[in-house]
Amino acid sequence: MATHRTFVATYIMASGRNRTLYVGMTSNLVARAWKHRNGTFEGFAKENGWRLVWFERHVWVVDAITREKRIKGWKRDWKLKLIEEMNPDWRDLAASWYETTDPNWTPPEED
């Protein structure tokens, strides 16, 4: 999965279709999505079951942070439109990223 680590990302996780949204940024989307899915975060994103419904690649961290802050300030309707333009069925975009059949598999570490 090294190809997923070669970019910085702004992303949106959802607890379900049209439910709670979490906007963030990371330099390791594979590991971050794994943490959201499995509830290893403290606080707001602690519940497991989150799915990656939107992400955008960036070359520079500062661009990802700027985009994250901008999206966090948007109205909910704008966020929903952004998700549905890329992912109208609200599929989990990270669903195929993990070796779920191997009991010894662990997600890559975040940098």
C-alpha positions in Angstrom: 0.0 0.0 0.0 3.0 2.3 -0.3 1.2 4.3 -3.0 -1.3 5.6 -0.5 1.6 7.1 1.6 3.1 9.2 -1.1 0.7 12.1 -0.7 -0.8 14.4 1.9 -4.6 14.3 2.1 -7.5 16.2 3.3 -10.3 13.7 4.0 -13.9 13.3 5.2 -15.0 10.4 7.3 -18.7 9.7 7.9 -20.4 7.6 10.6 -23.1 6.8 8.0 -24.9 8.3 5.1 -25.9 11.8 5.9 -24.8 11.3 9.5 -21.9 12.7 11.5 -18.9 14.0 9.4 -15.3 14.3 10.4 -12.9 16.5 8.4 -9.2 16.0 8.8 -5.8 16.0 7.1 -2.9 13.5 7.2 0.3 12.4 5.5 -0.7 8.7 5.9 -4.3 8.2 4.8 -4.1 4.4 5.1 -3.2 4.5 8.8 -5.5 7.4 9.6 -8.5 5.7 8.0 -7.7 2.5 9.9 -7.7 4.4 13.2 -11.1 6.0 12.4 -12.6 2.7 11.3 -11.5 0.9 14.5 -12.1 3.6 17.1 -8.5 4.1 18.2 -8.9 7.9 18.4 -9.7 9.7 21.7 -12.6 12.2 21.8 -15.0 13.0 19.0 -13.8 10.2 16.6 -13.6 7.5 19.3 -16.6 5.5 18.0 -15.7 2.9 15.5 -17.4 2.3 12.2 -16.4 5.5 10.5 -15.8 5.2 6.7 -13.8 7.3 4.4 -16.2 9.0 2.0 -14.1 11.7 0.4 -10.4 12.6 0.1 -8.3 15.0 -1.9 -4.5 14.7 -2.6 -2.1 17.5 -1.9 1.6 17.9 -2.5 2.2 20.3 0.4 1.0 19.9 4.0 0.2 23.6 4.1 -2.3 23.2 1.2 -4.0 20.2 3.0 -4.3 22.2 6.2 -5.7 25.2 4.4 -8.3 23.0 2.6 -9.2 21.2 5.9 -9.8 24.5 7.6 -11.8 25.8 4.7 -14.1 22.7 4.6 -14.6 22.7 8.3 -16.0 26.2 7.9 -18.5 25.2 5.3 -22.2 24.7 5.7 -23.2 21.0 6.0 -25.0 21.1 2.6 -21.8 22.1 0.9 -19.9 19.2 2.5 -22.6 16.8 1.4 -22.4 18.1 -2.1 -18.6 17.7 -2.1 -18.9 14.1 -1.0 -21.7 13.2 -3.4 -19.9 14.6 -6.4 -17.1 12.1 -5.9 -18.9 9.3 -4.1 -22.7 9.4 -4.7 -23.3 6.1 -3.0 -21.3 7.0 0.1 -19.0 3.9 -0.3 -16.1 3.4 2.0 -13.2 4.4 -0.2 -10.7 2.6 2.0 -12.6 -0.7 2.1 -10.2 -2.6 -0.1 -7.0 -1.1 1.6 -6.8 -3.6 4.4 -5.8 -7.3 4.6 -8.8 -8.3 6.6 -8.3 -12.1 6.0 -4.9 -12.1 7.7 -5.3 -12.2 11.5 -1.6 -11.0 11.9 -1.9 -8.0 9.7 -1.5 -4.6 11.3 -2.0 -1.2 9.7 1.0 0.9 8.7 2.3 3.3 11.4 1.5 7.0 11.0 4.6 9.2 10.6 
